[in-house]
Amino acid sequence: MINLFNAQIANLAIHKIGNKSRGEGKFLSQEQTSLNDEITPLLKEYYLKPFREKEENYFKFSHEIDLEFNEDQFLSQFKNPGLIPEFQNYKTEKGPKYSVQDLSSFPIDNGAVSESRKKFKGVIELDSNMTIKMDFVNAESADKFLEKGWDEEKQMYYYLCYFNSEKK
């Protein structure tokens, strides 16, 4: 899955194209602008938001997956071309012998895809006007540093965050 939170913006070149009917020209910056920790998240949000919106629908399927579509790409991965016929005949010759289920096409379970997408959520917006942003190289790292729980006394959910030190 696409993880846009790992994207880095190192420098920025600012260009402005004016309105021709108003006689405004164009401005092309001569040098790149270096970025600081305050502006980088804003730029990532502004420029990468359209990609993140597409990402939410990336795994929504309404058809069955047919592995034959991927066969050419898959077979090109064999370093020994002599193994290709063995691979192609495995399903018909050895599959029934070893009770291997034929999975050359299968339906997509959108419920499972939705559950998987929840695990990769990089920003959690809460009803208490708080936002938790996670920026991990590996999305599964969130499980080590963030726990979700339920407080019986307050009758509310909570997040418990583990860390070693705060960044300034």
Summary of the structure (lengths in Angstrom):
residues: 168
radius of gyration: 24.7
end to end distance: 30.9
largest distance: 78.2
contacts: 292
relative contact order: 0.12
helix: 37%
strand: 20%
